[in-house]
Amino acid sequence: MPKAWIVLGLGYGDEGKGSWVDALTRRTGARINVRFNGGPQAAHHVAAPDGRVHCFSQIGSGSLIPEVETYFSGHCFFDPIALGLELQTLRTLGFPCEGRRIHIDPHCPLVTPWHGLVNRIQERARGRSAHGTCGRGMGILFADLREAGSQVPRASDLWAPERLARRLAQTRQRMIARAESIARDAPPDAQIEGWLADLYTPEMLGWVGDHFRTLCQREELDLADLDWLRQRRGETLIFEGAQGVLLDQDLGDWPHVTPSHTTDTNAQAILDAIDFLGERQCLGVLRTYATRHGAGPLVSESPELARQLPEPHNGDAGWQGAMRMGWFDLVASRRGIASTGGIQGLLLSCIDRFQGAQWCAGYQTNCAHWGALEALLVRDQDGIIREIHPPVGLSFDQRAALSRYLGACQPQLQPSAGERPHAQAIAEALQVPLLGFSQGPTALDKRWCSP
């Protein structure tokens, strides 16, 4: 009987999903990694057993294994230029991803440099009200799809030069108009003026088209719709999530979200579409401490902890800034689990890096006016918030209010593991089975708790 494994980050990202996808791919013998959300903003670091490290962006994180193929589904945004750079990096490391191992759904919208430029202009113009962004253009492309629809270039256009050229030109004009509108309301800023100049550069249009076409000519990419995946439904499939469920476009802390469904929604839809009849296992990944890049609430945040735990692969990315860290947060983790359709196993990263003597067991707040949001909260007899239900069906304004209130909360820290192993204590507190924990960066450092 085939089996589908869905790997999700249960927090705000950076949980170690790529490392676990690599380990799970090796352990199960799977030969297909399915990307079902996000795009080139993913940064999934995987360390090979010999210590070589690659940051996977669009290619499946099991691809250090020579036979593994990636299916990049239509729920993702595709950046051809970024893919070309990633493939070149893999070759340099000695892991060439060749032989028609990358399959791209023809409906994938294409991320262009103009989307990225407008993304940076918009975030810069927000000033202290920045939403948090990778600066890669995901949010702008999402808005472009809503407004321009069929004019947005798609992966299938890479094999249709005239149509690609026309849609790239239309995209550039739309992005110039959007950027000018943003800049008119922004204070004078030399950085914004520089990005506007890049948008206006006519030579950029030809350069983008040439690079997109070169990728198709040089790389053995395969344009494949769900029929291709349906033909492989008898095999083990590893679905690799990007970002974390607390960044979900519908359930996250608005406006500090990503323009994608980061829960298992898309993965389950794909499995339904290919009539997958095997077992489905949804696995949640967390670190033993809380992490977040960019703006937004992180109730258990501890700058001191961040100084104690330097990140080997997550430095100051410029747009997002240095990675923020905090004590393991039971409230946020329970909310992450509740945002999914339920998880069958927990994977814990970084046991070797940190096993804190305390965790955040609840939220304390002086905010008295939660209003309609009060229905989301589960409080104990002392008024401490122990759980927060996902904000299903709330308006943008209500979700923004929830973000503000969370930003005003203080963590209630309590002793954590006691006499029990730290990983097991976390799993028991979250009431989910512990499937594995990581004592180092490679697949050889993973410890599995069940067959």
HUPETA-V823231 format. One record per backbone hydrogen bond with DSSP energy under -0.5 kcal/mol. CO is the residue of the C=O (numbers start at 0). NH is the residue of the N-H. If there is no record, write none. Layout:
# HUPETA-V823231
{{CO;NH} {CO;NH}}
This chain:
# HUPETA-V823231
{{1;278} {2;236} {3;5} {3;280} {4;6} {4;238} {5;7} {5;282} {6;240} {7;284} {8;244} {10;245} {15;19} {16;20} {17;21} {18;22} {19;23} {20;24} {21;25} {22;26} {23;27} {24;28} {24;29} {30;68} {31;237} {32;34} {32;70} {33;35} {33;239} {34;72} {37;76} {38;41} {42;44} {43;55} {45;47} {45;53} {46;442} {47;50} {51;47} {53;45} {53;55} {55;43} {59;62} {61;64} {63;65} {64;67} {68;32} {69;71} {69;102} {70;34} {70;72} {71;104} {72;75} {75;108} {77;79} {77;110} {78;82} {79;83} {80;84} {81;85} {82;86} {83;87} {84;88} {85;89} {86;90} {87;91} {88;92} {89;93} {89;94} {90;93} {95;97} {100;69} {100;102} {101;221} {102;71} {103;223} {104;107} {105;155} {107;154} {108;77} {111;114} {111;115} {112;116} {113;117} {114;118} {115;119} {116;120} {117;121} {118;122} {119;123} {120;124} {121;125} {122;126} {123;126} {125;128} {126;129} {136;140} {137;141} {138;142} {139;143} {140;144} {141;145} {142;146} {143;147} {143;148} {144;148} {147;150} {148;151} {152;109} {153;156} {154;157} {155;158} {156;159} {159;163} {160;164} {161;165} {162;166} {163;167} {164;168} {165;169} {166;170} {167;171} {168;172} {169;173} {170;174} {171;175} {172;176} {173;177} {174;178} {175;179} {176;180} {177;181} {178;182} {179;183} {180;184} {181;184} {182;185} {188;192} {189;193} {190;194} {191;195} {192;196} {193;197} {194;198} {195;199} {196;200} {197;200} {200;203} {201;204} {201;205} {202;206} {203;207} {204;208} {205;209} {206;210} {207;211} {208;212} {209;213} {210;214} {211;215} {212;216} {213;217} {214;218} {218;220} {219;101} {221;103} {221;223} {224;227} {224;228} {225;229} {226;230} {228;231} {229;232} {231;234} {235;30} {235;31} {236;4} {236;238} {237;33} {237;239} {238;6} {238;240} {239;35} {243;246} {244;247} {245;252} {246;257} {247;251} {250;390} {251;253} {252;255} {254;256} {257;259} {259;248} {259;261} {263;267} {264;268} {265;269} {266;270} {267;271} {268;272} {269;273} {270;275} {271;274} {278;3} {280;5} {280;282} {281;343} {281;344} {282;7} {283;346} {284;9} {285;348} {289;325} {290;11} {291;323} {297;300} {298;410} {299;326} {301;305} {302;306} {303;307} {304;308} {309;311} {313;322} {314;316} {316;318} {319;293} {320;316} {323;291} {324;301} {325;289} {327;329} {327;359} {328;332} {329;333} {330;334} {331;335} {332;336} {333;337} {334;338} {336;339} {336;341} {344;283} {345;434} {345;435} {346;285} {346;348} {347;437} {348;287} {349;352} {349;353} {355;416} {356;415} {358;360} {358;413} {359;329} {359;330} {361;411} {362;384} {363;409} {369;372} {370;373} {371;374} {372;375} {373;376} {375;388} {376;378} {377;385} {377;386} {379;382} {383;379} {383;385} {384;362} {386;377} {389;391} {390;393} {394;398} {395;399} {396;400} {397;401} {398;402} {399;403} {400;404} {401;405} {402;406} {403;407} {404;407} {405;408} {409;363} {410;412} {411;360} {411;361} {413;358} {416;419} {420;424} {421;425} {422;426} {423;427} {424;428} {425;429} {426;430} {426;431} {432;345} {432;434} {434;448} {434;449} {435;347} {436;446} {437;350} {437;351} {440;46} {441;444} {442;445} {444;438} {445;447} {446;436}}
